[in-house]
């Protein structure tokens, strides 16, 4: 099994990760891929990364709003109106919109026992199969999520609370985020078949290294 | 097909999907939707997107990314090495003191970061080379840090216990309380073993003339103290029921961020970005599994599998301790392949009715489960801590590290046995502090 080396570079920055950030290394591989396919794969990676940054911004926003809420509630002893819902929705948005980036960087934890013991050729087809299975779920959720959003949009549904935000805004992040995960999966499958990207992000496996 | 047959089929399909390498979140969601469609038609799966959204629509979940961020911020600072150095200066004269300061630093850092691999990395980076320099065998040095690191998921605040609390709707404050005494017990067991082992196999090299002045002993404290202060304050607020875990963790994350910017001078974008990025990746990973696991357990109870399973286990003519043994064995095997959070989210909703119908306390079970998951962190094939150690001490071969962890593995099993005999070790503190469970 290859070493689970957290991010490298920064001293302990990689520590909280469950899996290494392999995306960065793979960008180099992608950059080398010429033609329309290479452009497509790079473009999707750029979109996923942009939404990953947006997800970070949403999480940080949640930190500040929670602090603001605590200040209002416990120090100024006033009632909070919008903060509760806002942080909950920004957390949901961060989860769905951050997912394509997490997929890009192999952060969605999986059991990579079998891939490590397979020869590279078989490993690639296993990666294609696993990606298609993951894509099936995400595509179904995107499809159903679209109706979920569309209904709230057409009916003009609101939360029915004091703040009363329109519900289509948080609902939209579900089909949008999962749709981008689908896109990222398609790019990943294309990259796998063209040999642009190593299967499961495993770069130089030494089979039998694991005890 | 009976409910139990369907249940077996669910287990088989899930295992196959996981072994194929499908991400845990997507595999759970796919199995959930797939079984609903096959056994009850498309209409049964119609609201699954909504289910996915609604399972995340909870303020309590915010505590997960907030604690991850807080731990990530602390882990990225020099707090780990500082803590280690502080303890070493205090315990230098004590025989076997280095072992004690390493494991003590692990326990303290575990409390700060809430993450096992982070603890391993932070303490091990200094601790392992230092122990080997002073004559401890490599296996013992690596094994003790690998095991000490696992305390991260037991000693509060622990992400694993938060996830258990959310998955089973048990009080997070109570769970945190329950982790304290078993956590301290494990540290003491680890320290006792390490000192004995060091006496037998190692030759501790100490410079008898080297002594630290009181000033040197104290100078590290101002840098570590504030973090400890923030974490203790967060826990105090949480236990006291003054604020919700999400609020406490949010303010804690903000304060820790402020502290690393001031004390360690991390304020540039390129310093902070990796912390934010990695916290986001871990939080998104966990939250998506939480959401998908909801679809999975919805399917399990919609098809009546959870209920039937609990009933048939309760009707079995075996002693409840034999059953507990099987459950632990099952969890142990699951922990060999999957990270703790994934195991808990997949199994807790199904196991909890069984546990309570057998008359076990869900809080007590959380601690048993967590120690069980700790074992998974130091066993192959996916023992996260082993690979962290492997990357900070590349010249020590994996089999050597493994041999070093075996005694600690046995100590954890012993801890599970002790907790089974004396459930009060876990339950006394939460009951004494927060009143008896309802």
HADDOCK unambig.tbl for C-alpha pairs under 7 A between the chains (distance, minus, plus):
assign (segid A and resid 3 and name CA) (segid B and resid 387 and name CA) 5.79 0.50 0.50
assign (segid A and resid 3 and name CA) (segid B and resid 391 and name CA) 6.86 0.50 0.50
assign (segid A and resid 4 and name CA) (segid B and resid 387 and name CA) 5.20 0.50 0.50
assign (segid A and resid 4 and name CA) (segid B and resid 388 and name CA) 6.56 0.50 0.50
assign (segid A and resid 5 and name CA) (segid B and resid 387 and name CA) 6.95 0.50 0.50
assign (segid A and resid 5 and name CA) (segid B and resid 388 and name CA) 6.48 0.50 0.50
assign (segid A and resid 5 and name CA) (segid B and resid 391 and name CA) 5.87 0.50 0.50
assign (segid A and resid 11 and name CA) (segid B and resid 76 and name CA) 6.87 0.50 0.50
assign (segid A and resid 12 and name CA) (segid B and resid 75 and name CA) 6.08 0.50 0.50
assign (segid A and resid 12 and name CA) (segid B and resid 76 and name CA) 4.89 0.50 0.50
assign (segid A and resid 12 and name CA) (segid B and resid 121 and name CA) 6.71 0.50 0.50
assign (segid A and resid 12 and name CA) (segid B and resid 122 and name CA) 6.50 0.50 0.50
assign (segid A and resid 13 and name CA) (segid B and resid 75 and name CA) 6.91 0.50 0.50
assign (segid A and resid 13 and name CA) (segid B and resid 76 and name CA) 4.84 0.50 0.50
assign (segid A and resid 13 and name CA) (segid B and resid 274 and name CA) 6.06 0.50 0.50
assign (segid A and resid 13 and name CA) (segid B and resid 275 and name CA) 5.64 0.50 0.50
assign (segid A and resid 14 and name CA) (segid B and resid 278 and name CA) 6.79 0.50 0.50
assign (segid A and resid 15 and name CA) (segid B and resid 75 and name CA) 6.89 0.50 0.50
assign (segid A and resid 15 and name CA) (segid B and resid 117 and name CA) 5.97 0.50 0.50
assign (segid A and resid 15 and name CA) (segid B and resid 118 and name CA) 4.24 0.50 0.50
assign (segid A and resid 15 and name CA) (segid B and resid 121 and name CA) 6.45 0.50 0.50
assign (segid A and resid 16 and name CA) (segid B and resid 72 and name CA) 5.67 0.50 0.50
assign (segid A and resid 16 and name CA) (segid B and resid 115 and name CA) 6.57 0.50 0.50
assign (segid A and resid 16 and name CA) (segid B and resid 117 and name CA) 6.80 0.50 0.50
assign (segid A and resid 16 and name CA) (segid B and resid 118 and name CA) 5.44 0.50 0.50
assign (segid A and resid 16 and name CA) (segid B and resid 278 and name CA) 6.62 0.50 0.50
assign (segid A and resid 16 and name CA) (segid B and resid 279 and name CA) 6.76 0.50 0.50
assign (segid A and resid 17 and name CA) (segid B and resid 278 and name CA) 5.67 0.50 0.50
assign (segid A and resid 17 and name CA) (segid B and resid 282 and name CA) 5.89 0.50 0.50
assign (segid A and resid 18 and name CA) (segid B and resid 282 and name CA) 6.75 0.50 0.50
assign (segid A and resid 56 and name CA) (segid B and resid 276 and name CA) 6.41 0.50 0.50
assign (segid A and resid 56 and name CA) (segid B and resid 277 and name CA) 6.64 0.50 0.50
assign (segid A and resid 56 and name CA) (segid B and resid 280 and name CA) 6.00 0.50 0.50
assign (segid A and resid 63 and name CA) (segid B and resid 250 and name CA) 5.38 0.50 0.50
assign (segid A and resid 63 and name CA) (segid B and resid 254 and name CA) 6.56 0.50 0.50
assign (segid A and resid 66 and name CA) (segid B and resid 247 and name CA) 6.17 0.50 0.50
assign (segid A and resid 66 and name CA) (segid B and resid 250 and name CA) 5.94 0.50 0.50
assign (segid A and resid 67 and name CA) (segid B and resid 250 and name CA) 6.46 0.50 0.50
assign (segid A and resid 67 and name CA) (segid B and resid 251 and name CA) 5.38 0.50 0.50
assign (segid A and resid 70 and name CA) (segid B and resid 247 and name CA) 6.69 0.50 0.50
assign (segid A and resid 88 and name CA) (segid B and resid 57 and name CA) 6.26 0.50 0.50
assign (segid A and resid 88 and name CA) (segid B and resid 58 and name CA) 6.27 0.50 0.50
assign (segid A and resid 88 and name CA) (segid B and resid 59 and name CA) 5.46 0.50 0.50
assign (segid A and resid 91 and name CA) (segid B and resid 62 and name CA) 6.92 0.50 0.50
assign (segid A and resid 92 and name CA) (segid B and resid 56 and name CA) 6.14 0.50 0.50
assign (segid A and resid 92 and name CA) (segid B and resid 57 and name CA) 6.99 0.50 0.50
assign (segid A and resid 95 and name CA) (segid B and resid 284 and name CA) 4.87 0.50 0.50
assign (segid A and resid 95 and name CA) (segid B and resid 287 and name CA) 6.67 0.50 0.50
assign (segid A and resid 95 and name CA) (segid B and resid 288 and name CA) 6.76 0.50 0.50
assign (segid A and resid 98 and name CA) (segid B and resid 284 and name CA) 6.60 0.50 0.50
assign (segid A and resid 99 and name CA) (segid B and resid 284 and name CA) 6.51 0.50 0.50
assign (segid A and resid 102 and name CA) (segid B and resid 281 and name CA) 5.72 0.50 0.50
assign (segid A and resid 107 and name CA) (segid B and resid 281 and name CA) 6.24 0.50 0.50
assign (segid A and resid 107 and name CA) (segid B and resid 285 and name CA) 6.63 0.50 0.50
assign (segid A and resid 108 and name CA) (segid B and resid 23 and name CA) 5.56 0.50 0.50
assign (segid A and resid 108 and name CA) (segid B and resid 285 and name CA) 5.30 0.50 0.50
assign (segid A and resid 109 and name CA) (segid B and resid 23 and name CA) 5.53 0.50 0.50
assign (segid A and resid 109 and name CA) (segid B and resid 24 and name CA) 6.13 0.50 0.50
assign (segid A and resid 109 and name CA) (segid B and resid 285 and name CA) 6.96 0.50 0.50
assign (segid A and resid 110 and name CA) (segid B and resid 18 and name CA) 6.86 0.50 0.50
assign (segid A and resid 110 and name CA) (segid B and resid 21 and name CA) 5.60 0.50 0.50
assign (segid A and resid 110 and name CA) (segid B and resid 22 and name CA) 6.06 0.50 0.50
assign (segid A and resid 110 and name CA) (segid B and resid 23 and name CA) 4.34 0.50 0.50
assign (segid A and resid 110 and name CA) (segid B and resid 24 and name CA) 5.38 0.50 0.50
assign (segid A and resid 111 and name CA) (segid B and resid 18 and name CA) 5.97 0.50 0.50
assign (segid A and resid 111 and name CA) (segid B and resid 19 and name CA) 5.98 0.50 0.50
assign (segid A and resid 111 and name CA) (segid B and resid 21 and name CA) 5.32 0.50 0.50
assign (segid A and resid 111 and name CA) (segid B and resid 337 and name CA) 6.37 0.50 0.50
assign (segid A and resid 111 and name CA) (segid B and resid 338 and name CA) 6.51 0.50 0.50
assign (segid A and resid 112 and name CA) (segid B and resid 21 and name CA) 5.58 0.50 0.50
assign (segid A and resid 114 and name CA) (segid B and resid 19 and name CA) 6.32 0.50 0.50
assign (segid A and resid 114 and name CA) (segid B and resid 20 and name CA) 6.86 0.50 0.50
assign (segid A and resid 126 and name CA) (segid B and resid 20 and name CA) 6.78 0.50 0.50
assign (segid A and resid 130 and name CA) (segid B and resid 20 and name CA) 6.06 0.50 0.50
assign (segid A and resid 130 and name CA) (segid B and resid 21 and name CA) 5.92 0.50 0.50
assign (segid A and resid 130 and name CA) (segid B and resid 22 and name CA) 4.91 0.50 0.50
assign (segid A and resid 131 and name CA) (segid B and resid 22 and name CA) 6.91 0.50 0.50
assign (segid A and resid 134 and name CA) (segid B and resid 22 and name CA) 6.18 0.50 0.50
assign (segid A and resid 134 and name CA) (segid B and resid 26 and name CA) 5.44 0.50 0.50
assign (segid A and resid 134 and name CA) (segid B and resid 27 and name CA) 6.84 0.50 0.50
assign (segid A and resid 137 and name CA) (segid B and resid 26 and name CA) 6.23 0.50 0.50
assign (segid A and resid 137 and name CA) (segid B and resid 29 and name CA) 6.56 0.50 0.50
assign (segid A and resid 137 and name CA) (segid B and resid 30 and name CA) 5.21 0.50 0.50
assign (segid A and resid 141 and name CA) (segid B and resid 49 and name CA) 5.30 0.50 0.50
assign (segid A and resid 144 and name CA) (segid B and resid 49 and name CA) 5.64 0.50 0.50
assign (segid A and resid 145 and name CA) (segid B and resid 49 and name CA) 5.09 0.50 0.50
assign (segid A and resid 145 and name CA) (segid B and resid 50 and name CA) 7.00 0.50 0.50
assign (segid A and resid 148 and name CA) (segid B and resid 50 and name CA) 6.58 0.50 0.50
assign (segid A and resid 210 and name CA) (segid B and resid 381 and name CA) 6.97 0.50 0.50
assign (segid A and resid 211 and name CA) (segid B and resid 399 and name CA) 6.96 0.50 0.50
